[in-house]
Each structure stands twice: as structure tokens, then as C-alpha cells.
Amino acid sequence: MRQLGEIVLPLILPTLIYFGYVLYARARGAQETPDMPWVWLGAAGGLLLGVTFLALALLGGASPSEVYQPAKVVNGTVQPGEFKPGGSGPSGNVPSANGSGN
């Protein structure tokens, strides 16, 4: 569902708006509707997708110094994952490739 909102919707939103405009124009009695402006719709969709990705990169997520603790089951209850302050690499809370933590 997240991919739909972050990738698909920004790409198809300009086309949906255009189709809505064409339906509205026909309902108001327009004789002819213009040809489909594929280049402009594609460019607008790509621009909207880029703005969405930029906004997610700047406004979403945790800071680079935080460590993600995955979800776990404790006494039959699922505790959701969370970000905790911590270092990175061998001196922090992140285990190394061999799993030893140092």
C-alpha cells in the first residue's frame, strides 16, 4: 500500500486530473476536447514523483545516528520495531558481520 501512495499515485495523478477535466468539459457541452498531452502528463508525473521522493528523504525516517531495533515477540505479545539512539559500526550497538557485536 505504501508503494501505491509514494510511487504509483504521483505518477498517475496528473493523468487522472486530466481525465477529470475532460469529463467535466464534456458534461458542460464542449464540442471537442484536445488531444492527450502525453509529454506534459509524463513530465508532470515525473516531477511530482521527484518531489515526493525528495520530501520523504528530507522529512521522513530517523536520523542516521539512530539504530533500528526490529519487532520482537515477548511473552506472546508482538512489540513493534523502533529506532533507538546509538552508534553505528563496531563501537556502537550494531553487530558486525560475524554477529559478535565488536
Biopython code that builds the backbone (N, CA, C, O; Angstrom):
import numpy as np
from Bio.PDB.StructureBuilder import StructureBuilder

atoms = [
    (1, "MET", "N", (0.824, -1.192, 0.000)),
    (1, "MET", "CA", (0.000, 0.000, 0.000)),
    (1, "MET", "C", (0.873, 1.263, 0.000)),
    (1, "MET", "O", (0.516, 2.283, -0.590)),
    (2, "ARG", "N", (2.021, 1.169, 0.673)),
    (2, "ARG", "CA", (2.906, 2.322, 0.740)),
    (2, "ARG", "C", (3.447, 2.671, -0.647)),
    (2, "ARG", "O", (3.549, 3.848, -0.992)),
    (3, "GLN", "N", (3.796, 1.646, -1.452)),
    (3, "GLN", "CA", (4.298, 1.906, -2.795)),
    (3, "GLN", "C", (3.239, 2.604, -3.640)),
    (3, "GLN", "O", (3.563, 3.442, -4.482)),
    (4, "LEU", "N", (1.980, 2.259, -3.415)),
    (4, "LEU", "CA", (0.901, 2.901, -4.167)),
    (4, "LEU", "C", (0.884, 4.398, -3.893)),
    (4, "LEU", "O", (0.770, 5.200, -4.819)),
    (5, "GLY", "N", (0.996, 4.770, -2.637)),
    (5, "GLY", "CA", (0.946, 6.187, -2.286)),
    (5, "GLY", "C", (2.197, 6.961, -2.624)),
    (5, "GLY", "O", (2.128, 8.159, -2.897)),
    (6, "GLU", "N", (3.347, 6.297, -2.613)),
    (6, "GLU", "CA", (4.600, 7.013, -2.818)),
    (6, "GLU", "C", (5.108, 6.969, -4.255)),
    (6, "GLU", "O", (5.868, 7.850, -4.658)),
    (7, "ILE", "N", (4.713, 5.976, -5.033)),
    (7, "ILE", "CA", (5.244, 5.851, -6.390)),
    (7, "ILE", "C", (4.135, 5.937, -7.431)),
    (7, "ILE", "O", (4.186, 6.788, -8.319)),
    (8, "VAL", "N", (3.143, 5.073, -7.334)),
    (8, "VAL", "CA", (2.121, 4.983, -8.370)),
    (8, "VAL", "C", (1.245, 6.233, -8.406)),
    (8, "VAL", "O", (1.013, 6.793, -9.478)),
    (9, "LEU", "N", (0.765, 6.669, -7.265)),
    (9, "LEU", "CA", (-0.141, 7.822, -7.229)),
    (9, "LEU", "C", (0.497, 9.091, -7.804)),
    (9, "LEU", "O", (-0.142, 9.755, -8.620)),
    (10, "PRO", "N", (1.731, 9.462, -7.419)),
    (10, "PRO", "CA", (2.319, 10.662, -8.038)),
    (10, "PRO", "C", (2.501, 10.531, -9.546)),
    (10, "PRO", "O", (2.442, 11.532, -10.261)),
    (11, "LEU", "N", (2.720, 9.318, -10.040)),
    (11, "LEU", "CA", (2.893, 9.159, -11.482)),
    (11, "LEU", "C", (1.586, 9.273, -12.248)),
    (11, "LEU", "O", (1.571, 9.832, -13.344)),
    (12, "ILE", "N", (0.478, 8.756, -11.700)),
    (12, "ILE", "CA", (-0.781, 8.762, -12.450)),
    (12, "ILE", "C", (-1.696, 9.920, -12.084)),
    (12, "ILE", "O", (-2.695, 10.142, -12.769)),
    (13, "LEU", "N", (-1.388, 10.666, -11.024)),
    (13, "LEU", "CA", (-2.259, 11.767, -10.607)),
    (13, "LEU", "C", (-2.482, 12.815, -11.698)),
    (13, "LEU", "O", (-3.626, 13.228, -11.886)),
    (14, "PRO", "N", (-1.460, 13.270, -12.429)),
    (14, "PRO", "CA", (-1.724, 14.244, -13.494)),
    (14, "PRO", "C", (-2.669, 13.694, -14.570)),
    (14, "PRO", "O", (-3.506, 14.432, -15.090)),
    (15, "THR", "N", (-2.544, 12.419, -14.902)),
    (15, "THR", "CA", (-3.436, 11.822, -15.898)),
    (15, "THR", "C", (-4.859, 11.747, -15.370)),
    (15, "THR", "O", (-5.807, 12.016, -16.108)),
    (16, "LEU", "N", (-5.021, 11.386, -14.102)),
    (16, "LEU", "CA", (-6.365, 11.345, -13.510)),
    (16, "LEU", "C", (-7.003, 12.732, -13.489)),
    (16, "LEU", "O", (-8.195, 12.879, -13.757)),
    (17, "ILE", "N", (-6.203, 13.744, -13.169)),
    (17, "ILE", "CA", (-6.728, 15.115, -13.187)),
    (17, "ILE", "C", (-7.146, 15.506, -14.594)),
    (17, "ILE", "O", (-8.186, 16.140, -14.773)),
    (18, "TYR", "N", (-6.352, 15.138, -15.599)),
    (18, "TYR", "CA", (-6.699, 15.457, -16.981)),
    (18, "TYR", "C", (-7.982, 14.747, -17.394)),
    (18, "TYR", "O", (-8.856, 15.367, -18.000)),
    (19, "PHE", "N", (-8.112, 13.459, -17.078)),
    (19, "PHE", "CA", (-9.342, 12.735, -17.408)),
    (19, "PHE", "C", (-10.549, 13.376, -16.724)),
    (19, "PHE", "O", (-11.623, 13.471, -17.318)),
    (20, "GLY", "N", (-10.374, 13.813, -15.484)),
    (20, "GLY", "CA", (-11.458, 14.515, -14.793)),
    (20, "GLY", "C", (-11.837, 15.797, -15.503)),
    (20, "GLY", "O", (-13.018, 16.125, -15.620)),
    (21, "TYR", "N", (-10.828, 16.529, -15.980)),
    (21, "TYR", "CA", (-11.086, 17.762, -16.730)),
    (21, "TYR", "C", (-11.853, 17.465, -18.017)),
    (21, "TYR", "O", (-12.793, 18.184, -18.354)),
    (22, "VAL", "N", (-11.457, 16.407, -18.742)),
    (22, "VAL", "CA", (-12.128, 16.060, -19.995)),
    (22, "VAL", "C", (-13.583, 15.671, -19.719)),
    (22, "VAL", "O", (-14.480, 16.095, -20.448)),
    (23, "LEU", "N", (-13.825, 14.881, -18.692)),
    (23, "LEU", "CA", (-15.207, 14.508, -18.355)),
    (23, "LEU", "C", (-16.028, 15.732, -17.977)),
    (23, "LEU", "O", (-17.189, 15.857, -18.367)),
    (24, "TYR", "N", (-15.421, 16.631, -17.219)),
    (24, "TYR", "CA", (-16.119, 17.863, -16.833)),
    (24, "TYR", "C", (-16.419, 18.720, -18.060)),
    (24, "TYR", "O", (-17.515, 19.268, -18.178)),
    (25, "ALA", "N", (-15.456, 18.841, -18.973)),
    (25, "ALA", "CA", (-15.660, 19.654, -20.176)),
    (25, "ALA", "C", (-16.762, 19.056, -21.048)),
    (25, "ALA", "O", (-17.586, 19.792, -21.591)),
    (26, "ARG", "N", (-16.786, 17.740, -21.186)),
    (26, "ARG", "CA", (-17.841, 17.102, -21.986)),
    (26, "ARG", "C", (-19.215, 17.274, -21.340)),
    (26, "ARG", "O", (-20.212, 17.454, -22.040)),
    (27, "ALA", "N", (-19.269, 17.219, -20.025)),
    (27, "ALA", "CA", (-20.546, 17.400, -19.327)),
    (27, "ALA", "C", (-21.059, 18.827, -19.490)),
    (27, "ALA", "O", (-22.269, 19.052, -19.485)),
    (28, "ARG", "N", (-20.161, 19.783, -19.633)),
    (28, "ARG", "CA", (-20.545, 21.186, -19.815)),
    (28, "ARG", "C", (-20.851, 21.510, -21.266)),
    (28, "ARG", "O", (-21.204, 22.644, -21.588)),
    (29, "GLY", "N", (-20.718, 20.519, -22.151)),
    (29, "GLY", "CA", (-21.098, 20.714, -23.546)),
    (29, "GLY", "C", (-19.975, 21.118, -24.469)),
    (29, "GLY", "O", (-20.233, 21.705, -25.520)),
    (30, "ALA", "N", (-18.749, 20.828, -24.120)),
    (30, "ALA", "CA", (-17.627, 21.152, -25.005)),
    (30, "ALA", "C", (-17.742, 20.329, -26.283)),
    (30, "ALA", "O", (-18.018, 19.130, -26.233)),
    (31, "GLN", "N", (-17.531, 20.969, -27.414)),
    (31, "GLN", "CA", (-17.647, 20.282, -28.699)),
    (31, "GLN", "C", (-16.487, 19.324, -28.932)),
    (31, "GLN", "O", (-16.690, 18.183, -29.347)),
    (32, "GLU", "N", (-15.282, 19.786, -28.666)),
    (32, "GLU", "CA", (-14.102, 18.963, -28.874)),
    (32, "GLU", "C", (-13.191, 19.076, -27.653)),
    (32, "GLU", "O", (-13.107, 20.127, -27.017)),
    (33, "THR", "N", (-12.537, 18.011, -27.351)),
    (33, "THR", "CA", (-11.524, 18.051, -26.295)),
    (33, "THR", "C", (-10.157, 17.923, -26.957)),
    (33, "THR", "O", (-10.026, 17.264, -27.988)),
    (34, "PRO", "N", (-9.153, 18.540, -26.379)),
    (34, "PRO", "CA", (-7.826, 18.492, -27.001)),
    (34, "PRO", "C", (-7.248, 17.078, -26.973)),
    (34, "PRO", "O", (-7.673, 16.229, -26.190)),
    (35, "ASP", "N", (-6.267, 16.850, -27.851)),
    (35, "ASP", "CA", (-5.576, 15.567, -27.864)),
    (35, "ASP", "C", (-4.869, 15.347, -26.531)),
    (35, "ASP", "O", (-4.556, 16.293, -25.808)),
    (36, "MET", "N", (-4.625, 14.077, -26.226)),
    (36, "MET", "CA", (-3.967, 13.731, -24.972)),
    (36, "MET", "C", (-2.534, 14.270, -24.971)),
    (36, "MET", "O", (-1.740, 13.892, -25.833)),
    (37, "PRO", "N", (-2.188, 15.142, -24.023)),
    (37, "PRO", "CA", (-0.828, 15.704, -23.956)),
    (37, "PRO", "C", (0.119, 14.760, -23.211)),
    (37, "PRO", "O", (0.485, 15.034, -22.068)),
    (38, "TRP", "N", (0.517, 13.661, -23.840)),
    (38, "TRP", "CA", (1.309, 12.621, -23.176)),
    (38, "TRP", "C", (2.622, 13.145, -22.617)),
    (38, "TRP", "O", (3.023, 12.761, -21.518)),
    (39, "VAL", "N", (3.291, 14.010, -23.353)),
    (39, "VAL", "CA", (4.585, 14.513, -22.888)),
    (39, "VAL", "C", (4.407, 15.328, -21.610)),
    (39, "VAL", "O", (5.153, 15.148, -20.648)),
    (40, "TRP", "N", (3.419, 16.221, -21.598)),
    (40, "TRP", "CA", (3.195, 17.047, -20.420)),
    (40, "TRP", "C", (2.721, 16.217, -19.236)),
    (40, "TRP", "O", (3.132, 16.465, -18.103)),
    (41, "LEU", "N", (1.860, 15.233, -19.486)),
    (41, "LEU", "CA", (1.398, 14.377, -18.391)),
    (41, "LEU", "C", (2.548, 13.551, -17.817)),
    (41, "LEU", "O", (2.653, 13.395, -16.601)),
    (42, "GLY", "N", (3.399, 13.028, -18.677)),
    (42, "GLY", "CA", (4.554, 12.266, -18.207)),
    (42, "GLY", "C", (5.532, 13.127, -17.436)),
    (42, "GLY", "O", (6.053, 12.715, -16.399)),
    (43, "ALA", "N", (5.780, 14.322, -17.943)),
    (43, "ALA", "CA", (6.699, 15.236, -17.255)),
    (43, "ALA", "C", (6.136, 15.664, -15.901)),
    (43, "ALA", "O", (6.866, 15.719, -14.911)),
    (44, "ALA", "N", (4.844, 15.964, -15.860)),
    (44, "ALA", "CA", (4.218, 16.357, -14.586)),
    (44, "ALA", "C", (4.254, 15.198, -13.594)),
    (44, "ALA", "O", (4.508, 15.411, -12.408)),
    (45, "GLY", "N", (4.003, 13.976, -14.060)),
    (45, "GLY", "CA", (4.066, 12.805, -13.186)),
    (45, "GLY", "C", (5.471, 12.568, -12.661)),
    (45, "GLY", "O", (5.650, 12.279, -11.478)),
    (46, "GLY", "N", (6.468, 12.686, -13.524)),
    (46, "GLY", "CA", (7.854, 12.512, -13.094)),
    (46, "GLY", "C", (8.280, 13.582, -12.104)),
    (46, "GLY", "O", (8.980, 13.290, -11.134)),
    (47, "LEU", "N", (7.858, 14.827, -12.343)),
    (47, "LEU", "CA", (8.175, 15.908, -11.422)),
    (47, "LEU", "C", (7.514, 15.680, -10.066)),
    (47, "LEU", "O", (8.144, 15.868, -9.026)),
    (48, "LEU", "N", (6.251, 15.278, -10.077)),
    (48, "LEU", "CA", (5.549, 15.008, -8.826)),
    (48, "LEU", "C", (6.189, 13.840, -8.080)),
    (48, "LEU", "O", (6.275, 13.868, -6.852)),
    (49, "LEU", "N", (6.635, 12.821, -8.800)),
    (49, "LEU", "CA", (7.328, 11.697, -8.178)),
    (49, "LEU", "C", (8.641, 12.154, -7.547)),
    (49, "LEU", "O", (8.970, 11.747, -6.433)),
    (50, "GLY", "N", (9.385, 12.992, -8.250)),
    (50, "GLY", "CA", (10.636, 13.510, -7.700)),
    (50, "GLY", "C", (10.417, 14.344, -6.448)),
    (50, "GLY", "O", (11.172, 14.232, -5.482)),
    (51, "VAL", "N", (9.388, 15.177, -6.463)),
    (51, "VAL", "CA", (9.068, 15.994, -5.285)),
    (51, "VAL", "C", (8.680, 15.088, -4.115)),
    (51, "VAL", "O", (9.058, 15.353, -2.974)),
    (52, "THR", "N", (7.928, 14.025, -4.394)),
    (52, "THR", "CA", (7.524, 13.091, -3.344)),
    (52, "THR", "C", (8.749, 12.419, -2.737)),
    (52, "THR", "O", (8.867, 12.350, -1.514)),
    (53, "PHE", "N", (9.663, 11.923, -3.569)),
    (53, "PHE", "CA", (10.871, 11.279, -3.059)),
    (53, "PHE", "C", (11.732, 12.259, -2.263)),
    (53, "PHE", "O", (12.275, 11.894, -1.219)),
    (54, "LEU", "N", (11.862, 13.489, -2.739)),
    (54, "LEU", "CA", (12.639, 14.488, -2.026)),
    (54, "LEU", "C", (12.017, 14.788, -0.659)),
    (54, "LEU", "O", (12.727, 14.878, 0.342)),
    (55, "ALA", "N", (10.699, 14.940, -0.622)),
    (55, "ALA", "CA", (10.023, 15.215, 0.641)),
    (55, "ALA", "C", (10.202, 14.051, 1.616)),
    (55, "ALA", "O", (10.427, 14.272, 2.806)),
    (56, "LEU", "N", (10.104, 12.821, 1.128)),
    (56, "LEU", "CA", (10.302, 11.668, 2.008)),
    (56, "LEU", "C", (11.727, 11.605, 2.528)),
    (56, "LEU", "O", (11.951, 11.266, 3.690)),
    (57, "ALA", "N", (12.685, 11.928, 1.683)),
    (57, "ALA", "CA", (14.084, 11.883, 2.105)),
    (57, "ALA", "C", (14.383, 12.954, 3.156)),
    (57, "ALA", "O", (15.136, 12.703, 4.097)),
    (58, "LEU", "N", (13.804, 14.134, 3.003)),
    (58, "LEU", "CA", (14.104, 15.232, 3.914)),
    (58, "LEU", "C", (13.250, 15.228, 5.173)),
    (58, "LEU", "O", (13.714, 15.647, 6.233)),
    (59, "LEU", "N", (12.021, 14.766, 5.074)),
    (59, "LEU", "CA", (11.091, 14.881, 6.200)),
    (59, "LEU", "C", (10.787, 13.572, 6.915)),
    (59, "LEU", "O", (10.273, 13.591, 8.033)),
    (60, "GLY", "N", (11.089, 12.448, 6.300)),
    (60, "GLY", "CA", (10.714, 11.175, 6.898)),
    (60, "GLY", "C", (11.892, 10.414, 7.444)),
    (60, "GLY", "O", (13.049, 10.752, 7.195)),
    (61, "GLY", "N", (11.576, 9.377, 8.196)),
    (61, "GLY", "CA", (12.606, 8.481, 8.691)),
    (61, "GLY", "C", (13.283, 8.965, 9.947)),
    (61, "GLY", "O", (12.872, 9.951, 10.559)),
    (62, "ALA", "N", (14.319, 8.261, 10.317)),
    (62, "ALA", "CA", (15.078, 8.562, 11.521)),
    (62, "ALA", "C", (16.409, 9.194, 11.129)),
    (62, "ALA", "O", (16.799, 9.193, 9.962)),
    (63, "SER", "N", (17.090, 9.730, 12.126)),
    (63, "SER", "CA", (18.400, 10.323, 11.840)),
    (63, "SER", "C", (19.414, 9.209, 11.594)),
    (63, "SER", "O", (19.227, 8.089, 12.069)),
    (64, "PRO", "N", (20.468, 9.499, 10.868)),
    (64, "PRO", "CA", (21.460, 8.468, 10.553)),
    (64, "PRO", "C", (22.145, 7.870, 11.778)),
    (64, "PRO", "O", (22.671, 6.760, 11.698)),
    (65, "SER", "N", (22.152, 8.569, 12.899)),
    (65, "SER", "CA", (22.829, 8.047, 14.087)),
    (65, "SER", "C", (21.964, 7.062, 14.873)),
    (65, "SER", "O", (22.463, 6.417, 15.795)),
    (66, "GLU", "N", (20.682, 6.931, 14.532)),
    (66, "GLU", "CA", (19.806, 6.016, 15.254)),
    (66, "GLU", "C", (19.915, 4.605, 14.700)),
    (66, "GLU", "O", (20.248, 4.404, 13.532)),
    (67, "VAL", "N", (19.627, 3.630, 15.557)),
    (67, "VAL", "CA", (19.713, 2.217, 15.205)),
    (67, "VAL", "C", (18.313, 1.630, 15.248)),
    (67, "VAL", "O", (17.562, 1.861, 16.196)),
    (68, "TYR", "N", (17.963, 0.863, 14.209)),
    (68, "TYR", "CA", (16.642, 0.240, 14.160)),
    (68, "TYR", "C", (16.645, -1.057, 14.955)),
    (68, "TYR", "O", (17.476, -1.935, 14.723)),
    (69, "GLN", "N", (15.720, -1.172, 15.884)),
    (69, "GLN", "CA", (15.517, -2.407, 16.642)),
    (69, "GLN", "C", (14.276, -3.078, 16.060)),
    (69, "GLN", "O", (13.179, -2.532, 16.177)),
    (70, "PRO", "N", (14.419, -4.246, 15.437)),
    (70, "PRO", "CA", (13.281, -4.881, 14.773)),
    (70, "PRO", "C", (12.214, -5.333, 15.761)),
    (70, "PRO", "O", (12.452, -5.424, 16.965)),
    (71, "ALA", "N", (11.036, -5.613, 15.223)),
    (71, "ALA", "CA", (9.938, -6.107, 16.048)),
    (71, "ALA", "C", (10.326, -7.439, 16.671)),
    (71, "ALA", "O", (11.095, -8.204, 16.090)),
    (72, "LYS", "N", (9.787, -7.715, 17.864)),
    (72, "LYS", "CA", (10.082, -8.979, 18.536)),
    (72, "LYS", "C", (8.855, -9.425, 19.314)),
    (72, "LYS", "O", (7.962, -8.630, 19.606)),
    (73, "VAL", "N", (8.829, -10.709, 19.643)),
    (73, "VAL", "CA", (7.734, -11.284, 20.411)),
    (73, "VAL", "C", (8.228, -11.485, 21.839)),
    (73, "VAL", "O", (9.221, -12.178, 22.064)),
    (74, "VAL", "N", (7.528, -10.874, 22.813)),
    (74, "VAL", "CA", (7.864, -11.001, 24.219)),
    (74, "VAL", "C", (6.614, -11.487, 24.942)),
    (74, "VAL", "O", (5.594, -10.798, 24.956)),
    (75, "ASN", "N", (6.692, -12.672, 25.544)),
    (75, "ASN", "CA", (5.570, -13.274, 26.272)),
    (75, "ASN", "C", (4.313, -13.351, 25.412)),
    (75, "ASN", "O", (3.210, -13.105, 25.898)),
    (76, "GLY", "N", (4.477, -13.691, 24.140)),
    (76, "GLY", "CA", (3.343, -13.860, 23.246)),
    (76, "GLY", "C", (2.784, -12.568, 22.678)),
    (76, "GLY", "O", (1.789, -12.591, 21.953)),
    (77, "THR", "N", (3.403, -11.448, 22.995)),
    (77, "THR", "CA", (2.940, -10.147, 22.501)),
    (77, "THR", "C", (3.990, -9.584, 21.546)),
    (77, "THR", "O", (5.184, -9.587, 21.843)),
    (78, "VAL", "N", (3.525, -9.105, 20.402)),
    (78, "VAL", "CA", (4.444, -8.516, 19.427)),
    (78, "VAL", "C", (4.708, -7.071, 19.806)),
    (78, "VAL", "O", (3.790, -6.256, 19.901)),
    (79, "GLN", "N", (5.984, -6.770, 20.019)),
    (79, "GLN", "CA", (6.392, -5.390, 20.262)),
    (79, "GLN", "C", (6.904, -4.826, 18.949)),
    (79, "GLN", "O", (7.795, -5.419, 18.339)),
    (80, "PRO", "N", (6.368, -3.694, 18.493)),
    (80, "PRO", "CA", (6.770, -3.161, 17.186)),
    (80, "PRO", "C", (8.234, -2.721, 17.179)),
    (80, "PRO", "O", (8.829, -2.445, 18.221)),
    (81, "GLY", "N", (8.785, -2.667, 15.980)),
    (81, "GLY", "CA", (10.149, -2.180, 15.819)),
    (81, "GLY", "C", (10.221, -0.703, 16.125)),
    (81, "GLY", "O", (9.222, 0.011, 16.047)),
    (82, "GLU", "N", (11.410, -0.251, 16.474)),
    (82, "GLU", "CA", (11.583, 1.157, 16.824)),
    (82, "GLU", "C", (13.015, 1.587, 16.540)),
    (82, "GLU", "O", (13.912, 0.758, 16.384)),
    (83, "PHE", "N", (13.208, 2.886, 16.478)),
    (83, "PHE", "CA", (14.535, 3.459, 16.331)),
    (83, "PHE", "C", (15.003, 3.911, 17.703)),
    (83, "PHE", "O", (14.266, 4.568, 18.438)),
    (84, "LYS", "N", (16.238, 3.553, 18.042)),
    (84, "LYS", "CA", (16.816, 3.948, 19.322)),
    (84, "LYS", "C", (18.122, 4.683, 19.055)),
    (84, "LYS", "O", (18.819, 4.388, 18.084)),
    (85, "PRO", "N", (18.453, 5.644, 19.921)),
    (85, "PRO", "CA", (19.730, 6.334, 19.755)),
    (85, "PRO", "C", (20.866, 5.336, 19.933)),
    (85, "PRO", "O", (20.796, 4.442, 20.777)),
    (86, "GLY", "N", (21.884, 5.495, 19.151)),
    (86, "GLY", "CA", (23.026, 4.599, 19.276)),
    (86, "GLY", "C", (24.033, 4.879, 18.204)),
    (86, "GLY", "O", (23.782, 5.643, 17.272)),
    (87, "GLY", "N", (25.170, 4.256, 18.341)),
    (87, "GLY", "CA", (26.231, 4.428, 17.373)),
    (87, "GLY", "C", (26.046, 3.471, 16.215)),
    (87, "GLY", "O", (25.053, 2.750, 16.127)),
    (88, "SER", "N", (27.008, 3.482, 15.346)),
    (88, "SER", "CA", (26.993, 2.554, 14.229)),
    (88, "SER", "C", (28.374, 1.950, 14.099)),
    (88, "SER", "O", (29.373, 2.547, 14.502)),
    (89, "GLY", "N", (28.416, 0.789, 13.547)),
    (89, "GLY", "CA", (29.690, 0.131, 13.334)),
    (89, "GLY", "C", (30.146, -0.644, 14.555)),
    (89, "GLY", "O", (29.344, -0.907, 15.450)),
    (90, "PRO", "N", (31.419, -1.015, 14.612)),
    (90, "PRO", "CA", (31.930, -1.881, 15.666)),
    (90, "PRO", "C", (31.829, -1.293, 17.066)),
    (90, "PRO", "O", (31.692, -2.052, 18.025)),
    (91, "SER", "N", (31.891, 0.040, 17.226)),
    (91, "SER", "CA", (31.848, 0.608, 18.563)),
    (91, "SER", "C", (30.435, 0.877, 19.049)),
    (91, "SER", "O", (30.246, 1.199, 20.223)),
    (92, "GLY", "N", (29.439, 0.755, 18.187)),
    (92, "GLY", "CA", (28.069, 1.047, 18.575)),
    (92, "GLY", "C", (27.270, -0.203, 18.877)),
    (92, "GLY", "O", (27.832, -1.248, 19.206)),
    (93, "ASN", "N", (25.945, -0.091, 18.764)),
    (93, "ASN", "CA", (25.058, -1.196, 19.088)),
    (93, "ASN", "C", (24.781, -2.111, 17.917)),
    (93, "ASN", "O", (24.052, -3.093, 18.059)),
    (94, "VAL", "N", (25.341, -1.812, 16.776)),
    (94, "VAL", "CA", (25.065, -2.612, 15.593)),
    (94, "VAL", "C", (26.054, -3.760, 15.534)),
    (94, "VAL", "O", (27.262, -3.524, 15.572)),
    (95, "PRO", "N", (25.575, -5.018, 15.442)),
    (95, "PRO", "CA", (26.524, -6.132, 15.373)),
    (95, "PRO", "C", (27.300, -6.126, 14.069)),
    (95, "PRO", "O", (26.820, -5.653, 13.039)),
    (96, "SER", "N", (28.491, -6.654, 14.137)),
    (96, "SER", "CA", (29.297, -6.743, 12.931)),
    (96, "SER", "C", (28.850, -7.912, 12.094)),
    (96, "SER", "O", (27.921, -8.631, 12.463)),
    (97, "ALA", "N", (29.505, -8.106, 10.972)),
    (97, "ALA", "CA", (29.104, -9.164, 10.039)),
    (97, "ALA", "C", (29.206, -10.552, 10.643)),
    (97, "ALA", "O", (28.462, -11.451, 10.251)),
    (98, "ASN", "N", (30.127, -10.744, 11.604)),
    (98, "ASN", "CA", (30.253, -12.063, 12.198)),
    (98, "ASN", "C", (29.307, -12.282, 13.373)),
    (98, "ASN", "O", (29.275, -13.367, 13.953)),
    (99, "GLY", "N", (28.526, -11.241, 13.729)),
    (99, "GLY", "CA", (27.492, -11.378, 14.762)),
    (99, "GLY", "C", (27.991, -11.194, 16.170)),
    (99, "GLY", "O", (27.222, -11.377, 17.113)),
    (100, "SER", "N", (29.263, -10.834, 16.356)),
    (100, "SER", "CA", (29.811, -10.720, 17.702)),
    (100, "SER", "C", (29.525, -9.371, 18.360)),
    (100, "SER", "O", (29.593, -9.251, 19.583)),
    (101, "GLY", "N", (29.207, -8.357, 17.557)),
    (101, "GLY", "CA", (28.941, -7.020, 18.114)),
    (101, "GLY", "C", (30.190, -6.189, 18.232)),
    (101, "GLY", "O", (30.091, -4.993, 18.507)),
    (102, "ASN", "N", (31.346, -6.753, 18.041)),
    (102, "ASN", "CA", (32.595, -5.988, 18.081)),
    (102, "ASN", "C", (33.472, -6.346, 16.933)),
    (102, "ASN", "O", (34.568, -5.803, 16.800)),
]
sb = StructureBuilder()
sb.init_structure("model")
sb.init_model(0)
sb.init_chain("A")
sb.init_seg("    ")
for serial, (resi, resn, name, xyz) in enumerate(atoms, 1):
    if name == "N":
        sb.init_residue(resn, " ", resi, " ")
    sb.init_atom(name, np.array(xyz, "f"), 0.0, 1.0, " ", f" {name:<3s}", serial, name[0])
structure = sb.get_structure()
